[in-house]
């Protein structure tokens, strides 16, 4: 059966809506990561030395990742049974409310232990929301796409990551220039409260889109899966595991180079200011905005696996040079390291990822299957990588164990993508709705 393609105007509208929604979600999620590295250790864990306080702050950061698979499972279930659109509206509202409330939290000096407890609860809500968001956003784009253009249009919601990163980094770069007393009293809160305005924009846009034709057909025939997450695991166990493996290097290295680096590069022994590191991250994010769709387009021409493998292998090979460049304490070389790591490694994997993961699963279980593989890996990779890197630094005082960690996860991703099937020419809709069994 051929994929019922929407008109070009329709797919652009859907892709833009997915992009704007994911931008807002990721702005909220990344904001927490930046604040974890620069603010939360002092305000919510003031009784520790700076490194240990940052470690505790990254611990609360990791909790959000632990909640992501739960969000993926729950929203995947209802997304495969009720619809993609309703889950996208729900997750956007949940993320916006949680982020705004973080901006209203009292600190440890005001309410004691309740401050970090409330912070953790709201971080769990953020994690749940972003866990449910990704699957729905990419499926709206991929399932609406004409055949032969799924890699390109599927990459549009992925662009929400660098734009969200750019927004959160830019906002924090502005507020970090405030006097320290103002920054740590109310300045940091402004960045979180801005989420309320962004969510209003996102909801307005998302309410205007329709369900993808592939899922609408399933609904019309009453062929929805009664237990999509179980069906995904039953019919596609190998693809769930391979998606997890494919995600490790993309996700793990990304958070090392955008979150942990804020702690590492600003150590007295290296000497960068947080503003200069944030500036380098912002530059990389700007370039990724263009390169993620470019890699998605390339995956439509040459296949998902070759493009993805390039990014994974580059990430492994560049792990040690990345830290060598940062340790020169030269701003230009530090910027080059961050830009090369994100544009050459992360973007090459993230561009084709939406179409690649979506095509591994049938329509009836696609939201659940893609979300499960994507979000389970995020707990291990993105959630733990800043924590692991900070602990390795504390134990050894050196960067080589961290680089070795990056090489390890890159090797797992390379093997996983190599073992996965090429999905470029796979039909997005099939007769059974279940896809080929693994």
Secondary structure, DSSP 8 states (H G I E B T S, - for coil): -------HHHHHHHHHHHHHHHHHHHHHHHHHHHHIIIIIHHHH-TTS-HHHHHHHHHHHHHHHHHHHHHHHHHHHHHHHHT-HHHHHHHHHHHHHHHHHHHTT---HHHHTHHHHHHHHHHHHHHHHHHHHHHHHHHHHHHHHS-TT-HHHHHHHHHHHHHHHHHHHHHHHHHHTTS-HHHIIIIIHHHHHHTHHHHHHHHHHHHTT----HHHHHHHHHT---SSHHHHHHHH-HHHHHHHHHHHHHHHHHHHIIIIIHHHHTTSTTT---HHHHHHHHHHHHHHHHHHHHHHHHHHHHH-HHHHHHHHHHHHHHTHHHHHHHHTTT-HHHHHHHHHHIIIIIIHHHHHHHHHHHHHTS-GGGHHHHHHHHHHHHHIIIIIHHHHHHHHHHHHHS-SHHHHHHHHHHHHHHHHHHHHS---TT--SS-SSSS-S--
